[in-house]
Amino acid sequence: MKLSLRDWLEMAEAADALVRIDGADWDLEIGALSAISVKRKDCPALLFDAIKGYAPGYRVLTCSTSNHRLLSRTFNISACTSDMDLVKIFKEKIPQWEAALKEFPPRIVATGPVLENVLSGMDVDLLKFPAPKWHEHDNGRYIGTGDAVITRDPDTGAVNIGTYRIKVHDKKTAALFITPGKHGRLHYEKYHSRAERCPVAISIGHHPLLFRVAGIRTPEGCEYNYVGAVQGEPVRVIQEEITGLPIPADSEIVIVGWCPPDKKMPEGPFGEWTGYYASREEPTPIVEVERIYHRNRPIILGAPPSRPPHDAAYCRTIMGSALLYNELLKNGIPDIQGVWLSEAGLELLIIISLIQRYPGHARQAALFATQNRLSASLGRYVIVVDEDIDPSNIQEVLWAVCTRSDPEKDIDIVRRLWASSLDPIAPRSTRDYFSSRAIIDACKPFEWKDQFPREIQVSPELYRRVTDKWKDVLKLN
């Protein structure tokens, strides 16, 4: 199976989950239409063509995995009835994919669709592509939001693929914004510490599976293997001749060049996934572009962040919940019944449901969740609830917080933890910012949980009896 965005578009259209929009402006209209559409529960993918100022065929795709059907089909799994069921499917699939990583190393090929056009020298022009200005107060046009940035560790040779924001400065220069601690940043910092330039390849149009895998925590150097395990076939890559990096043979557009150690340009602010223009304008490393590869009629894959829910929120919620679920179990925390990263805050608000087995069980789970790599750099709140609470149902979660927790006894604060420059409450005046985490134990008190007042419920038997009797009056299916 080819990792082809064109094949994905055929799938989305056949599923009646693709809307084509002609004539939108790259300047704010594409971003605004995407932000408005993604608020819908069953948001379709949006394919923008005939973009103002560009020839037809130079396209932008957004909202590629913003609903249940598209996310399921992108990861080649069966649909299910609820979001928590989908989390549980991912929970089971992820260990299978990880176990199969060694079976699916990328396959090097001599050619592929990405080589249909090769731009070098004076022909290099990032402005040839309709990079949108996504938000009204962004400082420029961002060609990389749903991207896959490829770098190599100069010590180990491990190839990393990450999703980082890429701003267009001019025809041959792009910004490379990576927050501290991410693999791509660690790579260029190693090169720069030796006064060497870092080779970089940026795919900005590809199957959404590559983008989503690039945005999650996988074993270092295994993103291509991970995609291969999901699709059941190795990813086809071309050994790019300038940088030596493996680039996806079926990508729509790949930019290659060098991140030099001694050059920076102003970048930011940019509207981020927290819902704020969180990062200020400051000097950021650049990529000096030497070559651009692209298909005929190329497609940019966009994933503009915004106030939640946004383009990437649904996928990050489902996959992040499944990944943390598995990490809790792998680290010996028993009887986890569900994990949910709320779309309202993603790793800023984590909810864990469990069966309490021993004193301190709930806090053990919460403390681990605060320091798992998924949420360590920008977490905020962890709420633990009993097994009768659906963690994806915020109404139920807040009911548990209000009726089962005592603020004096059940809220703990962990201080001076790893922080992120994207944190909207980080002081603007310093880079040396620490953050904290709040743990809310919203479980019934362990010592007397069996004597806790009985909650009001309609029993399953009573529910069936009255709904069968009155279904016509209540208009129940």
C-alpha positions in Angstrom: 0.0 0.0 0.0 1.4 3.4 -0.9 1.3 6.1 1.7 -0.6 8.4 -0.7 -2.7 11.4 0.2 -4.5 11.0 -3.1 -5.7 7.6 -2.1 -6.8 9.0 1.2 -8.8 11.7 -0.5 -10.6 9.0 -2.5 -11.4 7.2 0.7 -12.7 10.3 2.4 -14.9 11.3 -0.6 -16.3 7.7 -0.9 -17.2 8.0 2.8 -19.0 11.3 2.2 -16.5 13.0 4.5 -14.9 15.5 2.2 -16.0 19.0 1.2 -14.4 20.8 -1.7 -14.1 24.6 -1.5 -13.0 26.7 -4.4 -11.9 30.3 -4.4 -10.9 30.8 -0.7 -8.1 33.3 0.1 -4.9 32.0 1.7 -5.0 35.2 3.8 -7.2 34.2 6.8 -10.2 32.6 4.9 -8.8 29.1 4.8 -7.9 29.3 8.5 -11.2 30.8 9.5 -13.3 28.3 7.5 -11.3 25.4 9.0 -11.7 26.8 12.6 -15.4 27.2 12.1 -16.0 23.8 10.6 -14.0 21.9 13.2 -16.4 22.9 15.9 -19.0 20.6 14.3 -19.4 17.2 15.8 -19.0 15.3 12.5 -16.6 17.8 10.8 -15.7 16.7 7.3 -12.2 17.1 5.7 -11.9 20.4 3.7 -10.0 20.5 0.4 -9.3 24.0 -0.8 -8.6 24.6 -4.5 -8.4 27.6 -6.9 -7.0 29.5 -4.0 -6.8 33.3 -4.5 -3.6 34.2 -6.3 -2.7 30.6 -7.2 -3.4 28.4 -10.2 -6.0 25.6 -9.8 -4.4 22.4 -8.5 -2.2 24.0 -5.8 -4.4 22.9 -2.9 -4.6 22.8 0.9 -6.3 20.1 2.9 -7.5 20.6 6.5 -9.6 18.8 9.2 -8.2 15.5 7.9 -8.9 13.5 11.1 -11.4 15.7 12.9 -14.1 13.1 13.2 -14.5 9.5 14.2 -14.9 8.0 10.7 -11.8 9.7 9.2 -9.6 9.0 12.2 -10.6 5.3 12.2 -10.0 4.9 8.5 -6.7 6.8 8.6 -5.4 4.3 11.1 -6.9 1.3 9.2 -9.1 0.2 12.1 -12.8 -0.6 12.4 -15.3 2.0 13.5 -17.0 1.7 16.9 -19.9 3.3 18.8 -18.3 5.8 21.2 -15.1 7.8 21.7 -14.1 5.7 24.7 -14.6 2.5 22.7 -12.2 4.0 20.1 -9.7 4.8 22.9 -9.9 1.1 23.9 -9.3 -0.1 20.3 -6.2 2.1 20.1 -5.1 0.9 23.5 -5.1 -2.7 22.1 -3.6 -1.8 18.7 -0.7 0.4 20.0 1.2 -2.5 21.7 0.6 -4.6 18.5 2.1 -1.9 16.3 5.0 -1.3 18.7 5.7 -5.1 18.8 5.9 -5.1 15.0 8.3 -2.1 14.6 11.3 -4.2 13.6 9.3 -5.9 10.8 8.6 -2.7 9.0 11.8 -0.6 8.4 11.3 1.9 5.6 12.0 0.6 2.1 14.4 2.6 0.0 13.3 3.1 -3.6 14.8 4.9 -6.5 11.9 7.0 -7.5 8.4 8.1 -6.6 5.7 10.7 -7.3 7.4 13.3 -5.1 10.1 13.6 -7.8 7.7 14.8 -10.5 9.1 18.3 -10.0 12.5 19.1 -8.7 13.3 22.8 -7.9 16.9 23.9 -7.3 19.0 27.1 -7.4 17.1 30.1 -8.7 13.9 27.9 -9.1 13.5 27.4 -5.3 10.5 29.4 -4.2 8.5 28.6 -1.1 6.0 31.3 -2.1 5.0 29.1 -5.1 2.8 27.2 -2.7 -0.4 28.7 -1.0 0.9 28.7 2.5 -2.0 30.2 4.6 -2.0 32.9 7.1 -4.1 30.9 9.5 -5.0 33.3 12.3 -5.6 37.1 12.3 -2.6 37.9 14.6 -0.1 35.3 13.3 3.2 36.9 12.3 3.3 35.6 8.8 2.4 32.6 6.7 2.9 29.1 8.0 3.5 26.4 5.4 4.1 23.7 8.1 1.3 22.9 10.5 0.4 19.3 9.4 4.0 18.6 8.5 6.6 15.9 9.1 10.0 17.3 9.8 12.8 14.8 9.3 16.2 15.1 11.1 19.0 12.7 12.1 20.8 12.3 15.4 24.5 13.0 14.5 25.7 10.6 17.3 23.4 7.6 16.8 22.2 8.1 13.2 18.6 7.7 14.4 16.1 9.4 12.1 13.3 11.4 13.8 10.1 12.6 12.3 8.3 15.3 14.3 5.6 17.9 13.7 6.9 21.4 14.3 5.7 24.8 13.0 7.3 26.2 9.8 6.9 29.8 8.8 7.8 31.1 5.4 10.3 34.0 5.7 11.0 34.4 2.0 11.5 32.3 -1.1 14.4 30.4 0.3 14.1 30.7 4.0 11.8 29.1 6.5 11.6 29.3 10.3 12.0 26.1 12.4 10.2 26.4 15.7 10.7 23.5 18.1 10.0 23.6 21.8 12.8 22.5 24.2 13.2 18.8 24.8 11.8 17.6 21.5 13.9 15.2 19.4 14.2 17.5 16.4 15.5 20.3 18.6 18.0 18.0 20.4 19.3 17.0 17.0 20.0 20.5 15.7 21.4 21.5 19.1 24.0 18.7 18.8 25.0 19.9 15.3 25.1 23.5 16.5 27.3 22.7 19.5 29.9 21.5 17.0 29.5 24.6 14.8 27.9 22.4 12.1 24.7 22.9 10.2 21.9 20.4 10.7 20.3 18.7 7.6 16.5 19.0 7.5 13.8 17.7 5.3 10.2 18.9 5.7 7.3 17.0 4.1 4.3 19.4 4.1 1.9 17.2 2.1 1.4 13.5 2.8 -1.1 10.9 4.0 -2.5 12.1 7.4 -1.2 8.9 9.0 2.4 10.1 8.7 1.4 13.5 10.3 -0.4 11.9 13.2 2.4 9.4 13.9 4.9 12.3 13.7 2.9 14.1 16.4 2.9 11.3 19.0 5.5 9.8 21.3 7.0 6.8 19.6 10.4 5.1 20.3 13.1 7.4 18.9 13.9 6.8 15.3 10.8 4.6 14.7 8.2 6.8 13.1 8.6 5.3 9.6 8.5 1.8 11.2 5.4 2.8 13.1 3.6 3.9 10.0 4.6 0.7 8.3 3.2 -1.4 11.2 -0.1 0.5 11.1 -0.5 0.1 7.3 1.0 -3.4 7.2 3.6 -2.5 4.6 6.9 -0.6 4.7 6.9 3.1 3.9 8.6 3.8 0.6 11.4 6.4 1.0 14.0 8.0 -1.3 17.5 8.8 0.0 17.5 12.5 -0.6 20.8 13.4 -2.3 21.7 16.7 -0.7 21.0 15.9 3.0 21.1 12.1 2.8 17.8 12.0 4.7 15.1 9.5 3.8 12.1 11.4 2.4 8.6 9.8 1.7 8.4 8.8 -1.9 4.7 9.5 -2.1 4.7 12.9 -0.4 3.1 15.9 -2.2 5.8 18.4 -1.3 9.2 18.0 0.5 11.5 20.9 1.3 15.2 20.2 2.0 18.0 22.3 3.3 20.2 23.2 6.3 19.6 24.7 9.7 22.8 26.7 10.3 24.2 27.3 13.8 24.7 31.0 13.6 21.6 32.3 11.9 18.2 33.2 13.5 15.2 35.3 12.4 12.2 36.6 14.3 9.3 34.2 14.5 6.0 34.3 16.3 3.5 34.9 17.6 1.4 32.1 16.2 -2.0 30.9 17.4 -1.3 27.6 19.2 -3.2 24.5 20.3 -3.8 26.0 23.8 -6.1 28.6 22.1 -3.8 31.5 22.6 -1.0 33.3 20.8 1.2 32.0 23.5 4.7 32.4 22.2 6.1 35.9 21.7 8.2 37.1 18.7 11.8 36.0 19.2 14.8 34.8 17.2 14.3 31.3 16.0 16.5 28.9 13.9 16.0 28.9 10.2 16.2 26.4 7.4 18.0 27.6 4.3 16.2 25.8 1.5 18.3 24.2 -1.3 15.8 22.1 -3.0 12.0 21.5 -3.2 10.4 18.3 -4.5 6.7 18.3 -5.4 4.1 16.4 -7.2 2.0 17.9 -10.0 -1.0 19.7 -8.5 0.5 19.5 -5.0 -1.5 19.5 -1.8 -0.4 21.1 1.5 -1.7 19.2 4.5 -2.7 21.8 7.1 -3.6 21.4 10.7 -4.2 24.8 12.1 -4.4 24.9 15.9 -7.0 27.2 17.5 -9.2 27.5 20.6 -10.3 23.9 21.2 -11.7 21.9 19.6 -9.2 22.3 16.7 -7.9 20.4 13.8 -5.6 18.1 15.7 -7.6 17.9 19.0 -9.7 14.8 18.2 -6.8 12.6 17.2 -4.6 13.8 20.0 -7.4 13.1 22.5 -8.0 9.6 21.3 -4.4 8.6 20.7 -3.1 10.4 23.8 -5.7 8.8 26.0 -4.8 5.3 24.6 -1.0 5.9 25.0 -1.3 7.1 28.6 -3.7 4.2 29.4 -1.1 1.8 28.3 1.7 3.6 30.1 -0.2 3.4 33.4 -0.7 -0.3 33.0 2.9 -1.0 31.9 4.1 0.7 35.0 2.1 -1.5 37.3 -0.9 0.7 38.2 -3.8 -1.8 38.3 -7.4 -1.7 37.4 -7.4 1.4 35.2 -10.9 1.5 33.6 -10.5 4.5 31.3 -8.3 7.5 30.5 -9.4 10.7 28.8 -7.4 13.7 27.6 -10.2 16.2 27.3 -10.5 18.1 24.0 -10.8 21.2 26.1 -7.2 21.0 27.2 -5.7 17.8 25.9 -2.8 17.0 28.3 -3.7 20.0 30.3 -6.7 18.1 31.6 -6.3 14.3 32.1 -9.1 12.2 33.6 -8.4 8.7 34.9 -11.1 6.2 35.9 -10.1 3.2 38.1 -11.3 0.6 40.7 -9.7 1.6 44.0 -7.7 -1.4 45.3 -5.6 0.0 48.1 -4.9 3.2 50.0 -3.2 5.8 47.8 -4.1 4.0 44.5 -5.8 7.1 43.1 -2.9 9.4 43.9 -0.4 6.9 42.6 -2.1 7.0 39.2 -2.4 10.8 39.2 1.2 11.3 40.1 2.4 9.0 37.4 0.2 10.8 34.9 1.8 14.2 35.8 5.3 12.9 34.9 4.6 10.7 31.9 6.4 12.1 28.9 3.0 12.7 27.2 2.0 15.4 29.7 5.3 16.2 31.5 6.1 19.4 29.5 2.7 21.0 29.6 0.3 19.4 31.9 -2.0 21.2 34.4 -4.8 19.1 36.0 -5.2 15.3 36.7 -8.6 14.1 38.0 -9.1 10.6 39.2 -12.6 9.2 39.4 -14.2 5.9 40.4 -15.1 3.2 37.8 -18.7 4.2 37.6 -17.7 7.6 36.1 -17.2 7.8 32.3 -14.0 9.9 32.0 -15.0 11.3 28.6 -18.3 12.7 30.1 -17.3 16.0 31.6 -20.7 16.3 33.3 -20.2 13.1 35.2 -16.6 14.0 36.0 -17.6 17.4 37.4 -20.4 15.7 39.4 -17.7 13.4 41.0 -15.5 16.3 41.7 -18.3 18.2 43.4 -19.7 15.4 45.4 -16.8 13.0 46.2 -13.8 15.3 46.8 -13.0 17.6 49.8 -10.8 20.5 48.6 -8.8 20.4 51.8 -8.0 16.7 51.6 -8.2 15.8 48.0 -6.3 18.4 46.1 -2.5 18.3 45.9 -0.1 20.5 44.1 3.2 19.4 42.6 5.6 22.3 42.0 8.7 23.3 40.0 8.1 20.9 37.1 9.1 21.0 33.4 7.3 23.7 31.5 6.7 24.8 27.9 7.1 28.1 26.1 3.6 27.5 24.7 2.1 27.8 28.1 -0.1 30.9 28.0 0.5 31.6 31.8 4.2 31.4 31.5 5.8 34.8 32.4 6.7 36.6 29.2 9.8 38.1 30.8 11.8 34.9 31.4 12.8 31.6 29.7 13.5 29.9 33.0 9.9 29.0 33.8 8.7 26.2 36.0 5.1 24.9 36.1 3.0 23.0 38.6 0.3 20.3 38.5 -2.9 19.9 40.4 -4.1 16.5 41.4 -7.8 16.1 42.2 -8.8 12.8 43.9 -12.5 12.7 43.0 -12.9 9.1 44.1 -15.0 8.0 47.1 -12.9 8.1 50.2 -11.1 4.8 50.2 -11.5 4.1 53.9 -15.3 4.1 53.7 -16.1 3.9 50.0 -18.4 0.9 50.6 -20.5 3.1 53.0 -20.6 6.1 50.7 -24.2 7.3 50.1 -26.0 5.4 47.3 -26.3 7.4 44.1 -29.6 7.8 42.4 -29.9 5.7 39.3 -32.4 4.2 36.9 -31.7 0.5 37.0 -31.2 -1.2 33.6 -34.3 -3.3 34.2 -36.4 -0.2 35.0 -34.9 1.6 32.0 -35.8 -1.2 29.6 -39.3 -1.5 31.0 -40.3 2.2 30.8 -38.6 2.9 27.5 -40.3 -0.1 25.9 -43.7 1.0 27.3 -43.3 4.7 26.4 -41.0 4.8 23.4 -43.6 6.2 21.1 -44.5 9.0 23.4 -40.8 9.8 24.1 -39.9 9.3 20.4 -37.1 6.8 21.3 -35.6 4.7 18.6 
